[in-house]
């Protein structure tokens, strides 16, 4: 079990790094969106490329942070019902949910999205919109994001089983850690302090 817990920590570290790096895309997409609006209204100019890059970045945020969100126990849950259960029952609910819902769905999406990405890459697919962007990088985000989600699902399974065996504390316990938004704000302040 110790080897599996080590694997779980490695998966958590991977999704932590990906998630923290991807959080910066929220700022990037906000700036691009604001600049696009200013250019559109001030200069009566619009670009499909600028609109598509916003969609691509939003896709990256959503897909690449799915595993990170699962790791932080921030996915939508029906807490009204599950909050009445003991931590052990909650762990069993997570195990069953991961094995019978999360894993089959994520594996199916990964399996089905991979050929679409490969086909797009081999054909160097571009958007059908005038001035649109190349499409294969954003198509590649789907299998990548779901692969990270599957890995994190494996990590969460390991943690729930270890908890049930009494090897670790409750993985569903809310950590007294800053939210992703608070982490981003702190990182921006640190950057501003370093460059000033």
C-alpha positions in Angstrom: 0.0 0.0 0.0 2.9 2.4 0.7 4.0 2.1 -3.0 0.5 3.0 -4.1 0.4 6.0 -1.7 3.7 7.1 -3.2 2.1 6.8 -6.7 -0.9 8.8 -5.4 1.4 11.6 -4.1 3.2 11.7 -7.5 -0.2 12.0 -9.4 -1.3 14.7 -6.9 2.0 16.6 -7.5 1.5 16.4 -11.3 -2.0 17.7 -11.2 -1.0 20.3 -8.6 1.7 21.6 -11.0 -0.7 21.5 -14.1 -3.5 23.1 -12.1 -1.4 26.0 -10.7 0.1 26.7 -14.1 -3.3 26.6 -15.8 -4.8 29.0 -13.3 -2.8 31.7 -14.9 -4.8 31.2 -18.1 -7.8 32.8 -16.3 -5.9 36.1 -16.2 -4.7 35.7 -19.8 -8.2 34.9 -21.2 -9.6 37.9 -19.2 -7.0 40.3 -20.7 -7.6 39.0 -24.2 -11.3 39.3 -23.8 -11.0 42.8 -22.5 -8.6 43.8 -25.3 -10.9 42.2 -27.9 -13.9 44.2 -26.6 -11.9 47.5 -26.6 -10.6 46.9 -30.1 -14.1 45.9 -31.4 -15.8 49.0 -30.0 -13.1 51.5 -30.3 -11.8 50.6 -33.8 -14.8 48.7 -35.2 -12.5 45.7 -35.8 -13.1 42.1 -34.9 -11.1 38.9 -35.4 -12.3 35.3 -35.4 -8.8 34.4 -34.2 -9.2 36.5 -31.1 -12.6 35.0 -30.4 -11.2 31.4 -31.0 -8.2 31.9 -28.7 -10.6 32.8 -25.9 -12.5 29.6 -26.5 -9.3 27.6 -26.7 -8.0 29.0 -23.4 -11.3 28.5 -21.7 -11.2 24.8 -22.9 -7.7 24.5 -21.6 -8.7 25.9 -18.2 -11.7 23.6 -17.9 -10.0 20.4 -19.2 -6.5 20.8 -17.6 -7.9 21.7 -14.2 -10.4 18.8 -14.0 -7.9 16.6 -12.2 -6.7 19.4 -10.0 -10.3 20.2 -9.0 -10.9 16.6 -8.1 -7.7 16.5 -6.1 -8.9 19.5 -4.1 -12.3 17.9 -3.6 -13.9 20.9 -5.3 -16.1 19.1 -7.8 -19.8 19.5 -7.5 -21.2 17.1 -5.0 -24.6 16.5 -3.4 -23.4 17.6 0.0 -27.0 17.9 1.3 -27.2 14.1 1.3 -23.6 13.0 1.8 -22.9 15.4 4.7 -25.1 13.3 6.9 -22.9 10.2 6.4 -19.8 9.2 8.3 -16.4 9.7 6.7 -16.1 5.9 6.0 -19.5 5.8 4.2 -18.4 8.9 2.3 -15.2 7.1 1.3 -17.2 4.1 0.0 -19.5 6.5 -2.0 -16.4 8.0 -3.6 -15.0 4.6 -4.4 -18.2 3.4 -6.0 -18.7 6.7 -7.8 -15.1 6.6 -9.2 -15.3 3.0 -10.3 -18.8 3.0 -11.9 -19.2 6.6 -13.0 -16.0 8.7 -13.2 -13.7 6.0 -14.6 -16.0 4.6 -17.4 -17.0 8.1 -18.5 -13.4 9.5 -18.5 -12.0 6.4 -20.2 -14.8 6.5 -22.9 -14.1 10.2 -23.6 -10.3 9.6 -23.8 -10.8 6.6 -26.1 -13.2 8.5 -28.4 -11.3 11.8 -28.5 -7.9 10.4 -29.3 -8.7 9.4 -32.9 -10.3 12.9 -33.5 -7.1 14.6 -32.2 -4.8 12.3 -34.3 -6.9 12.9 -37.4 -6.9 16.7 -36.8 -3.1 16.7 -36.2 -2.4 14.6 -39.3 -4.6 16.8 -41.5 -3.3 20.1 -39.9 -6.9 21.1 -39.4 -7.8 24.8 -39.3 -10.9 26.5 -38.2 -13.5 26.9 -40.9 -14.0 30.5 -39.9 -12.2 33.2 -41.8 -9.0 34.2 -39.9 -9.6 31.2 -37.6 -6.8 29.3 -35.8 -5.3 25.9 -36.1 -7.6 23.3 -34.4 -5.5 20.3 -33.5 -3.9 21.8 -30.3 -7.3 22.4 -28.7 -8.5 18.9 -29.9 -5.5 17.5 -28.1 -6.6 19.2 -24.8 -9.5 16.7 -24.6 -7.5 13.5 -24.3 -4.9 15.2 -22.2 -7.4 16.6 -19.8 -9.3 13.3 -19.4 -6.0 11.5 -19.0 -5.1 13.8 -16.1 -8.6 13.2 -14.7 -8.3 9.4 -14.9 -4.9 9.6 -13.1 -6.4 11.7 -10.4 -9.3 9.3 -10.1 -6.7 6.5 -9.5 -5.0 8.7 -6.9 -8.3 9.4 -5.1 -9.2 5.6 -5.1 -5.8 4.9 -3.5 -6.4 7.5 -0.9 -9.9 6.3 -0.1 -8.7 2.7 0.3 -5.8 3.8 2.5 -8.2 5.8 4.6 -10.5 2.7 5.0 -7.4 0.7 6.1 -6.5 3.4 8.6 -3.3 4.4 6.9 -4.1 8.0 6.3 -6.5 10.7 7.5 -9.9 11.4 5.9 -9.1 12.6 2.3 -12.5 14.3 2.2 -11.7 16.6 5.1 -11.6 20.1 3.9 -8.1 21.5 4.1 -7.6 24.9 5.6 -5.9 26.0 2.4 -6.5 29.1 0.2 -8.8 28.8 -2.7 -7.5 28.7 -6.3 -8.5 32.4 -6.6 -6.7 33.3 -3.5 -3.6 31.5 -4.7 -3.7 33.4 -8.0 -4.2 36.7 -6.3 -1.2 36.0 -4.0 1.0 34.9 -7.0 0.1 38.2 -8.8 1.0 40.2 -5.8 4.3 38.3 -5.5 5.1 38.9 -9.2 4.3 42.6 -8.8 6.5 42.8 -5.7 9.4 41.1 -7.5 9.2 43.3 -10.6 8.7 46.6 -8.7 
